[in-house]
Amino acid sequence: MNTYWGDIHNHCGITYGYGALDNALTAAKNQLDFCAVTGHAMWPDMHERTEETAFVVDFHNRGFKKLKDHWPEVRSAVADGNSEELVTFQAYEMHSSHYGDHHLVSPDDTLPLIYRSSPQELKDDCRCRSVTVAHHIGYTPGYRGINWDEFDESVTPLVEVCSKHGCAMNETAAYPYYHNMGPRDSRNTVYEGLRRGYHFGFTGSTDHHAGYPGSYGDGKMAVLTDKKDRESIWDAMINRRTYAVTGDRILCTFDINGFVMGSIVKPTSAPREIHYSVKACYPIDKIVIYKNLEPIHITEGLFLKPDKADTRFKVRVETGWGNNKDEPYRFTCTAHVDDGKILDIEPCFRGRSVLAPSAEEDDSQDEINKLDNRILSCQDNVAAWQCETFKNLSTLHPQTSAVILEIEGTPETTIRFDINGRTNSRTIGELMTAGFSGHMKPYHSQAYKVHTAVSASQYTVEKTFTDVNGAAGDFYHMEVSQLNGHWAYVTPVWFQ
């Protein structure tokens, strides 16, 4: 099966949020295989309006009404956006203090906008094929975190592990919750749902609120299926052949006795042959296989060294920085390869970062993320791309964009970089020793960074091992971390 990348939970100006829907669909087409642009639709148990809650209640109600008034046009635009380049799904969101927030996703363009009090009622009454997806599950129970006591895996076969809100995998996972909705609560983690015996696929999404699906570093989901079309991707979703990444497109396979991620397998007495492969985008930190949430097999990245026989390498080119807060800065870039071949180019493009509206902002910013970020071409010996960036929000919140080149060659292969007219050449051997950076102007400048090259032995692992102590009720999953802090969380295989 192939791996396709998507974001089925993100927002724009169709409700509360910013950015035009057509800009959001264009951004998705430039770096994703599939997406759902999600409208905020309802909050059945929203708090009463008081002086303290007036802003929150009012902007939610305005957003809900906006989606209701324009739902036929929104649904039609999403339907028209479905193509060979980008597969689209219909979707909208229900907030809930009691159940936790969920969004309804459907492959059917006839999806009606209905109002109900629970995820099950939404799914049962929408008269279309649909699932609900639980998102930002890690908030406090009763405070829009997931309610595991009410969870129904037949209604909600997918759970969002990570997004712009943070990561809810477990209490010590990377990316804790720091949004004004509150901290991550250990009672509402993915691990807690697995302990209770539930079966669900892992997803990642951005939950971006300014019309930029797939914005790098906020979360994405992968699906495993044979074709890039609605029916094939939908089949992967409902059968849990999914996994989550925080940013980089870490390619993962994971199967036991041939049963792939998401499978529910009848237990037998046969030994369990566990096979996994990882193709990362940066040096691997760790790969951990868990059985019933306990580690049973670890690949330690410290022992993954460049091999003289390696003929594949990855080079990341990152652009941004500077002090342009309001207007984007345009980068136009090329990479020419001599005595080698460009195998692939991965986009890591960011939109201007917005998680939720504030009292100081208005909702008329349709062009906020009308950014011309795209791969222009990728041929055997030359790749070209352009992106628009902004000042970093803080020293911990980047607004840079990047691409990752995978190159076939040798340490003598030369790459010539041209970034807004600044030209530099390095061999892969030199880049494996040190990357380099440069600036566009003398002070507070936009800049670029060519990262240290990574050899295939540092980012590629494939192994098989056997567990002979299997029992009914066991489940296995995989987690992958890179040295740049990005993760992949792979859906379990269950023996039940």
C-alpha positions as CSV (number, residue, x, y, z in Angstrom):
1,M,0.0,0.0,0.0
2,N,1.0,3.6,-0.5
3,T,1.2,6.3,2.2
4,Y,-0.9,9.5,1.7
5,W,-0.8,12.6,3.8
6,G,-3.7,14.8,5.0
7,D,-5.2,17.2,7.5
8,I,-8.9,16.5,8.3
9,H,-9.2,19.1,11.1
10,N,-8.5,22.7,10.3
11,H,-10.5,26.0,10.1
12,C,-10.8,29.2,8.2
13,G,-13.2,32.1,7.8
14,I,-16.3,29.9,7.0
15,T,-17.0,30.1,10.7
16,Y,-14.9,31.8,13.4
17,G,-11.4,31.9,12.1
18,Y,-9.6,33.6,9.3
19,G,-8.8,33.2,5.7
20,A,-10.9,32.4,2.6
21,L,-11.9,28.9,1.9
22,D,-10.5,28.9,-1.7
23,N,-7.1,30.0,-0.2
24,A,-7.3,27.1,2.3
25,L,-8.0,24.6,-0.5
26,T,-5.1,26.0,-2.6
27,A,-2.7,25.7,0.4
28,A,-3.8,22.1,0.9
29,K,-3.3,21.2,-2.7
30,N,0.2,22.6,-2.6
31,Q,1.4,20.2,0.1
32,L,-1.2,17.5,1.0
33,D,-2.9,14.5,-0.6
34,F,-6.2,15.0,1.1
35,C,-8.0,17.3,3.5
36,A,-11.2,18.4,5.2
37,V,-11.7,22.1,5.9
38,T,-13.8,22.0,9.1
39,G,-16.5,24.5,10.1
40,H,-17.4,25.1,13.7
41,A,-21.1,24.2,13.9
42,M,-22.5,23.8,17.4
43,W,-21.9,23.7,21.1
44,P,-25.0,22.1,22.7
45,D,-23.8,22.5,26.3
46,M,-22.1,25.9,26.0
47,H,-22.0,28.0,29.2
48,E,-24.6,30.7,29.8
49,R,-23.8,34.2,28.6
50,T,-22.5,36.4,31.5
51,E,-20.4,39.5,31.5
52,E,-17.3,37.3,31.9
53,T,-18.3,34.8,29.1
54,A,-19.8,37.3,26.7
55,F,-16.9,37.4,24.2
56,V,-16.6,33.6,24.0
57,V,-20.3,32.9,23.7
58,D,-20.8,35.7,21.1
59,F,-18.0,34.8,18.8
60,H,-19.0,31.1,18.9
61,N,-22.6,31.9,18.0
62,R,-21.6,34.3,15.2
63,G,-19.4,31.6,13.8
64,F,-22.1,28.9,14.0
65,K,-24.6,31.2,12.3
66,K,-22.1,32.0,9.6
67,L,-21.6,28.3,8.7
68,K,-25.4,27.7,8.8
69,D,-26.1,30.7,6.5
70,H,-23.5,29.6,4.0
71,W,-23.4,25.8,4.3
72,P,-24.6,25.0,0.7
73,E,-21.9,27.2,-0.7
74,V,-19.2,25.8,1.6
75,R,-20.3,22.2,0.8
76,S,-20.3,22.9,-2.9
77,A,-16.8,24.5,-2.8
78,V,-15.4,21.5,-1.0
79,A,-17.0,19.2,-3.5
80,D,-15.6,21.2,-6.4
81,G,-12.2,21.1,-4.8
82,N,-12.0,17.3,-5.0
83,S,-9.6,16.3,-7.7
84,E,-6.7,14.0,-8.7
85,E,-4.3,16.5,-7.0
86,L,-6.3,16.9,-3.7
87,V,-8.9,14.6,-2.3
88,T,-11.5,16.5,-0.1
89,F,-13.9,15.4,2.5
90,Q,-17.0,17.2,4.0
91,A,-16.7,18.1,7.7
92,Y,-17.9,20.2,10.6
93,E,-17.3,20.3,14.3
94,M,-19.3,19.9,17.5
95,H,-17.9,21.3,20.7
96,S,-19.0,19.5,23.9
97,S,-18.1,20.0,27.5
98,H,-19.5,16.6,28.3
99,Y,-18.3,14.4,25.4
100,G,-15.3,16.4,24.4
101,D,-14.9,18.1,21.0
102,H,-15.5,16.0,17.9
103,H,-15.7,16.7,14.2
104,L,-17.9,14.8,11.8
105,V,-16.2,13.7,8.5
106,S,-17.9,12.3,5.5
107,P,-16.9,11.3,1.9
108,D,-20.4,12.2,0.7
109,D,-21.1,15.7,-0.7
110,T,-24.7,15.5,0.4
111,L,-23.7,15.8,4.1
112,P,-26.4,17.9,5.7
113,L,-25.6,20.4,8.5
114,I,-27.7,19.1,11.5
115,Y,-27.6,20.0,15.2
116,R,-27.5,17.3,17.8
117,S,-26.3,16.8,21.4
118,S,-23.8,13.9,21.0
119,P,-21.4,12.5,18.5
120,Q,-23.6,9.4,18.1
121,E,-26.7,11.4,17.3
122,L,-24.7,13.4,14.7
123,K,-23.5,10.2,13.0
124,D,-26.8,8.4,13.2
125,D,-28.9,11.2,11.9
126,C,-26.8,12.7,9.2
127,R,-28.0,10.1,6.6
128,C,-24.6,9.9,5.1
129,R,-21.5,7.8,5.5
130,S,-19.6,9.4,8.3
131,V,-17.4,9.1,11.4
132,T,-16.6,11.4,14.2
133,V,-13.1,12.2,15.2
134,A,-12.3,13.1,18.8
135,H,-9.8,15.9,19.0
136,H,-7.6,17.8,21.5
137,I,-8.7,15.0,23.8
138,G,-6.2,15.8,26.6
139,Y,-8.1,18.6,28.2
140,T,-9.7,18.2,31.7
141,P,-12.7,16.0,31.8
142,G,-15.8,18.2,31.5
143,Y,-13.7,21.0,30.1
144,R,-13.9,19.8,26.5
145,G,-11.5,16.9,27.0
146,I,-12.6,13.5,25.9
147,N,-15.0,11.5,28.0
148,W,-13.7,8.0,27.9
149,D,-16.8,6.8,29.9
150,E,-19.0,7.9,26.9
151,F,-16.6,6.8,24.1
152,D,-18.0,4.6,21.3
153,E,-15.4,3.2,18.9
154,S,-18.1,2.4,16.3
155,V,-19.0,6.1,16.2
156,T,-15.4,7.4,16.7
157,P,-12.9,5.1,15.1
158,L,-10.2,7.8,14.9
159,V,-8.7,9.9,17.7
160,E,-6.5,12.9,17.2
161,V,-3.2,12.3,19.0
162,C,-1.5,15.6,18.2
163,S,-2.4,19.1,16.8
164,K,-1.6,22.7,17.4
165,H,-3.0,22.2,20.9
166,G,-0.2,19.7,21.8
167,C,0.2,16.0,22.1
168,A,-2.2,13.8,24.2
169,M,-0.4,10.5,23.8
170,N,0.5,10.2,27.4
171,E,1.4,12.3,30.5
172,T,5.1,12.7,29.5
173,A,4.7,13.1,25.7
174,A,6.4,15.9,23.9
175,Y,4.3,19.0,23.2
176,P,2.3,19.6,26.4
177,Y,-0.8,21.7,26.3
178,Y,-0.4,25.5,26.8
179,H,-3.5,26.9,25.1
180,N,-5.8,29.0,27.3
181,M,-8.2,26.1,27.4
182,G,-5.8,24.6,30.0
183,P,-3.2,21.9,30.7
184,R,-3.0,18.3,29.6
185,D,-4.8,15.9,32.0
186,S,-3.3,12.4,32.4
187,R,-6.9,10.9,32.7
188,N,-7.6,12.0,29.1
189,T,-4.7,10.6,27.2
190,V,-4.5,8.1,24.4
191,Y,-2.8,5.6,26.7
192,E,-5.8,5.8,29.0
193,G,-8.2,4.9,26.2
194,L,-6.0,2.0,25.2
195,R,-5.9,0.7,28.8
196,R,-9.7,0.6,28.7
197,G,-9.6,-1.7,25.8
198,Y,-10.8,0.7,23.0
199,H,-9.8,0.3,19.4
200,F,-9.1,3.5,17.4
201,G,-6.8,4.8,14.8
202,F,-4.3,7.6,15.5
203,T,-4.5,10.8,13.6
204,G,-2.7,14.1,13.6
205,S,-4.2,17.4,12.4
206,T,-3.3,21.1,12.6
207,D,-6.5,22.6,14.1
208,H,-5.1,25.7,12.4
209,H,-7.6,28.6,12.5
210,A,-6.4,30.8,9.6
211,G,-7.0,28.8,6.5
212,Y,-3.7,26.8,6.1
213,P,-4.3,23.0,6.2
214,G,-1.2,21.0,6.8
215,S,0.8,24.0,8.2
216,Y,4.1,22.4,9.1
217,G,4.8,21.4,12.7
218,D,1.2,21.4,13.8
219,G,0.3,17.8,13.0
220,K,-0.7,15.6,10.0
221,M,-2.1,12.2,9.5
222,A,-1.0,9.4,7.2
223,V,-3.2,6.7,5.7
224,L,-2.1,3.5,4.1
225,T,-4.1,2.5,1.0
226,D,-3.7,1.5,-2.6
227,K,-5.0,4.6,-4.4
228,K,-5.3,8.4,-3.9
229,D,-9.1,8.8,-4.2
230,R,-12.0,9.4,-1.8
231,E,-13.1,5.8,-1.5
232,S,-9.6,4.4,-0.9
233,I,-8.7,7.0,1.7
234,W,-12.1,6.6,3.4
235,D,-11.6,2.8,3.6
236,A,-8.2,3.4,5.3
237,M,-9.8,5.8,7.8
238,I,-12.7,3.5,8.8
239,N,-10.3,0.5,9.1
240,R,-7.8,2.5,11.2
241,R,-4.9,2.2,8.7
242,T,-3.7,5.6,10.0
243,Y,-0.9,7.1,12.0
244,A,0.0,10.6,13.3
245,V,3.0,12.8,12.8
246,T,3.8,16.1,14.5
247,G,5.5,17.6,11.4
248,D,7.9,15.7,9.2
249,R,6.5,13.0,7.0
250,I,8.1,10.0,8.7
251,L,7.3,6.9,6.6
252,C,6.3,4.0,8.8
253,T,5.1,0.4,8.3
254,F,4.1,-1.8,11.2
255,D,2.6,-5.3,10.9
256,I,2.4,-8.5,13.0
257,N,2.2,-11.8,11.1
258,G,1.2,-9.7,8.1
259,F,-1.6,-7.8,9.8
260,V,-1.1,-4.1,9.4
261,M,-1.6,-1.2,11.8
262,G,-5.3,-0.9,12.9
263,S,-6.0,-4.7,12.6
264,I,-8.0,-6.5,15.2
265,V,-6.7,-10.1,15.0
266,K,-8.1,-13.4,16.5
267,P,-5.4,-14.7,18.9
268,T,-3.7,-18.0,18.2
269,S,-0.8,-19.9,19.8
270,A,1.6,-19.0,16.9
271,P,4.6,-16.8,17.6
272,R,4.1,-13.2,16.6
273,E,6.5,-12.0,14.0
274,I,6.7,-8.2,14.3
275,H,7.9,-6.3,11.3
276,Y,8.5,-2.5,11.1
277,S,10.3,-0.1,8.9
278,V,10.9,3.6,9.3
279,K,12.2,6.2,6.8
280,A,12.6,9.4,8.7
281,C,13.4,12.9,7.6
282,Y,16.2,13.7,10.1
283,P,18.5,11.5,12.2
284,I,16.4,9.0,14.2
285,D,16.4,9.4,17.9
286,K,14.5,6.3,19.0
287,I,12.1,3.7,17.6
288,V,10.1,2.0,20.4
289,I,7.7,-1.0,20.0
290,Y,5.2,-1.2,22.9
291,K,3.3,-4.2,24.0
292,N,0.3,-3.3,26.2
293,L,2.0,0.2,26.7
294,E,5.3,-1.4,27.9
295,P,8.4,-1.2,25.7
296,I,9.6,-4.5,24.4
297,H,11.9,-3.5,21.6
298,I,14.0,-0.3,21.1
299,T,16.2,0.9,18.2
300,E,18.6,3.5,19.7
301,G,19.4,6.2,17.2
302,L,22.8,6.9,18.8
303,F,24.0,3.7,17.2
304,L,22.8,4.6,13.7
305,K,26.0,5.9,12.0
306,P,26.6,6.9,8.4
307,D,27.7,3.9,6.3
308,K,30.3,4.2,3.6
309,A,28.0,2.2,1.4
310,D,25.1,4.6,1.7
311,T,24.0,6.1,-1.6
312,R,21.0,8.1,-0.3
313,F,21.1,11.3,1.7
314,K,18.6,13.9,2.9
315,V,19.3,17.7,3.0
316,R,16.9,20.2,4.6
317,V,16.8,23.8,3.3
318,E,15.1,26.1,5.7
319,T,14.1,29.8,5.1
320,G,12.6,32.6,7.2
321,W,13.6,34.6,10.2
322,G,13.8,38.4,9.9
323,N,11.5,41.0,11.5
324,N,8.6,41.2,9.0
325,K,5.6,40.6,11.2
326,D,2.8,41.8,8.9
327,E,4.0,41.3,5.3
328,P,5.4,38.0,4.0
329,Y,8.9,37.8,2.7
330,R,9.3,35.8,-0.6
331,F,12.0,33.2,-1.0
332,T,12.7,31.7,-4.5
333,C,15.1,28.8,-4.3
334,T,16.7,26.2,-6.5
335,A,19.0,23.2,-5.9
336,H,21.2,21.8,-8.7
337,V,22.8,18.4,-8.3
338,D,25.9,17.3,-10.2
339,D,26.9,13.6,-10.3
340,G,23.8,12.6,-8.5
341,K,20.0,12.5,-8.7
342,I,17.1,14.2,-6.8
343,L,14.7,11.4,-5.8
344,D,12.2,13.4,-3.9
345,I,11.3,16.8,-2.4
346,E,9.1,17.1,0.7
347,P,7.4,20.5,1.4
348,C,7.4,21.8,5.0
349,F,5.5,25.0,4.5
350,R,3.9,27.0,7.3
351,G,1.0,29.4,7.2
352,R,0.8,32.4,9.5
353,S,0.0,30.8,12.9
354,V,-3.4,31.3,14.5
355,L,-5.0,28.8,16.9
356,A,-8.2,30.7,18.0
357,P,-9.7,34.2,17.6
358,S,-9.1,36.9,20.3
359,A,-11.0,40.0,21.2
360,E,-8.3,42.1,19.5
361,E,-8.7,40.5,16.1
362,D,-11.5,40.7,13.6
363,D,-12.7,38.0,11.2
364,S,-12.4,39.9,8.0
365,Q,-8.8,38.7,7.2
366,D,-9.7,36.7,4.1
367,E,-6.1,37.1,2.7
368,I,-4.2,36.3,5.9
369,N,-2.7,33.1,4.5
370,K,-3.0,33.7,0.8
371,L,0.6,32.6,0.5
372,D,2.3,31.3,-2.7
373,N,4.1,28.4,-1.1
374,R,4.7,25.6,-3.5
375,I,7.1,23.2,-5.2
376,L,7.7,24.7,-8.7
377,S,9.5,21.7,-10.2
378,C,11.5,18.6,-9.3
379,Q,13.6,16.9,-11.9
380,D,16.5,14.5,-11.8
381,N,19.1,17.2,-11.4
382,V,17.3,20.4,-10.3
383,A,14.5,21.3,-7.9
384,A,12.8,24.6,-7.5
385,W,10.4,26.0,-4.9
386,Q,9.1,29.3,-3.4
387,C,7.7,30.2,-0.1
388,E,6.7,33.3,1.9
389,T,7.6,33.6,5.6
390,F,7.1,35.9,8.6
391,K,9.0,36.9,11.7
392,N,9.2,34.0,14.2
393,L,6.5,34.5,16.9
394,S,9.2,33.9,19.6
395,T,12.4,32.0,20.0
396,L,10.3,28.8,20.6
397,H,7.6,29.4,17.9
398,P,9.1,29.4,14.4
399,Q,7.4,30.7,11.3
400,T,10.1,29.3,8.9
401,S,9.4,27.1,6.0
402,A,11.6,24.4,4.5
403,V,11.9,21.6,2.0
404,I,13.7,18.3,2.4
405,L,15.6,16.9,-0.6
406,E,16.4,13.2,-0.9
407,I,19.4,12.7,-3.1
408,E,21.0,9.7,-4.6
409,G,24.7,10.0,-4.9
410,T,28.1,9.8,-3.1
411,P,30.0,12.1,-0.7
412,E,31.4,13.7,-3.9
413,T,28.0,14.7,-5.3
414,T,27.8,18.5,-5.5
415,I,24.7,20.5,-4.7
416,R,24.5,24.2,-5.8
417,F,22.0,26.2,-3.9
418,D,20.5,29.5,-5.2
419,I,18.4,31.3,-2.6
420,N,17.2,34.7,-3.7
421,G,20.4,35.1,-5.8
422,R,22.7,33.9,-3.0
423,T,24.6,31.0,-4.5
424,N,26.6,28.4,-2.6
425,S,28.0,25.0,-3.5
426,R,28.8,22.1,-1.3
427,T,29.5,18.4,-1.7
428,I,27.4,16.0,0.3
429,G,30.6,15.0,2.1
430,E,31.1,18.6,3.2
431,L,27.4,18.9,4.2
432,M,27.7,15.7,6.3
433,T,30.4,17.5,8.3
434,A,28.6,20.9,8.6
435,G,25.6,22.7,7.2
436,F,25.7,26.5,6.7
437,S,23.5,29.6,6.8
438,G,23.3,33.0,5.2
439,H,21.4,36.3,5.4
440,M,19.6,38.6,3.0
441,K,20.6,42.0,4.7
442,P,23.0,43.3,7.3
443,Y,20.7,43.3,10.4
444,H,17.5,41.6,11.7
445,S,17.7,39.8,8.4
446,Q,15.7,37.1,6.7
447,A,17.9,34.2,6.4
448,Y,18.4,30.6,5.2
449,K,19.9,27.5,6.7
450,V,21.1,24.4,4.8
451,H,21.1,21.7,7.5
452,T,23.8,19.1,7.9
453,A,23.2,16.2,5.5
454,V,21.8,13.0,6.8
455,S,23.0,9.6,5.5
456,A,20.4,6.8,4.8
457,S,21.8,4.7,7.7
458,Q,20.8,7.4,10.1
459,Y,17.2,7.8,8.8
460,T,16.2,4.3,7.6
461,V,15.6,1.2,9.7
462,E,13.8,-2.0,8.9
463,K,13.7,-4.9,11.3
464,T,11.8,-8.0,12.3
465,F,11.6,-9.7,15.7
466,T,9.4,-12.4,17.3
467,D,7.3,-12.3,20.5
468,V,6.6,-15.8,21.7
469,N,4.7,-14.8,24.8
470,G,1.5,-13.5,23.3
471,A,-1.9,-13.7,25.0
472,A,-5.4,-12.7,24.2
473,G,-6.0,-9.0,24.9
474,D,-2.4,-7.9,23.8
475,F,-1.9,-4.9,21.6
476,Y,1.2,-3.5,20.1
477,H,2.0,0.0,18.8
478,M,5.1,2.0,17.6
479,E,6.4,5.4,18.4
480,V,9.3,7.1,16.5
481,S,11.2,10.2,17.5
482,Q,13.7,12.3,15.5
483,L,16.6,14.4,16.9
484,N,14.8,17.6,15.7
485,G,11.9,16.8,18.1
486,H,9.4,15.5,15.6
487,W,7.4,12.3,16.2
488,A,5.3,9.6,14.6
489,Y,2.7,7.6,16.5
490,V,1.6,4.4,14.8
491,T,-1.9,2.8,15.4
492,P,-1.8,-0.5,17.3
493,V,-2.4,-4.1,16.1
494,W,-4.8,-5.8,18.6
495,F,-5.1,-9.5,19.5
496,Q,-8.7,-9.9,20.7
